[in-house]
Amino acid sequence: GWRWPVSSEVGLEVRDVTVRYGSLTAVDQASIDVDPGAIVALLGPSGCGKSTLLRAIAGLEPLAGGSISWMGSDLTGVPVHRRHVGLMFQDHALFPHRNVADNVAFGLRMEGRPRAARRRRVEELLDLFGLVELGSRTIGTLSGGQAQRVALARALAPEPSLLLLDEPLGSLDRALRDRLVHEIREAIRELGITALHVTHDHDEAVTVADALALMRDGRIHRVGPVAALLDDPGDARTAEALGIDTVWRPPQRPDGTLVTPFGAVSPAVGGGAGPYLLLRPRSVQLADDGQAATVDRCRYRGGVWLVTCELVDHRLAIVAAHHERLGEGTAVRVRADLTQATRLEP
Ligand code: ADP
């Protein structure tokens, strides 16, 4: 099974879960463990079965096979409202004509908590999410980001032990997503709860989670800590799923050596014999004594500009980290340190 040690206990255990819609198998024997207090992102392309798996964990879809347990107890037959899960969806389903405080109190009312306890808990959450001033505003008057915070506060109000988020930032613009994804992570961390976060966006997954579960065609095919997967994705498809775009397929000699303008990489050097080469941007530099190249595009990421350039005469794209933006078509020279390259299987 898939495990990564955060603590000795397993919180959520999903074993060979299958979910069918008629003849369509949406989730196909998916297995994953999430340790208590860990935040795991379930990442995969649209339609691969992420939402269905999340809904099955919440108790909203019957299983055609497999089992789901929480802290050692089987959840089969346990109704949604008794699973102690908090749910947050993209169409956050807030009550538009009620105010913020009423929306946050919703789950607490459903549980039948006394009025005074309810009021205290709502105040705590409004405070945690910077919503105190907005408590009496109706949902319809809020911005997208504010509404998203209310939805998160509502999901967390009944103190769920497991939080399930399904593309919670899906409808928001990039800048707002980047900010909210940090807020979500901090809130989950501060409360110490376990979370499974579904997204098709690799940047969001990498930012929010401690570990990633990569899903494809209804199955979970890779699980691991974020840093370890980014450092060693293992195969080119996984690298692509993680948004790593510094992978090439250079010409290969019969003895398995990959031939690049920066030198040759024998199977022994790159730690494998795969036909793809993963070059980290930090090992690629713009330098006067390098190979001639032309800038194709430039993106700002993690404090540096990632310059994608096309090597002259080689029809090969390479990405270098640089301290400033360079315009498209700029002539540059590139040097790459192949001792830091990793060979990947397809
Ligand atoms: P994802 O969340 O990764 O985008 P979904 O879990 O929503 O994927 O969908 C997985 C597959 O199941 C898709 O082919 C989708 O069309 C199908 N599906 C999802 N929900 C239903 C449903 N209620 N009825 C029939 N098919 C569904």
Residues whose N, C-alpha, C, O or C-beta is under 5 A from the ligand:
A	BS01	ADP	Y21 A26 P45 S46 G47 C48 G49 K50 S51 T52
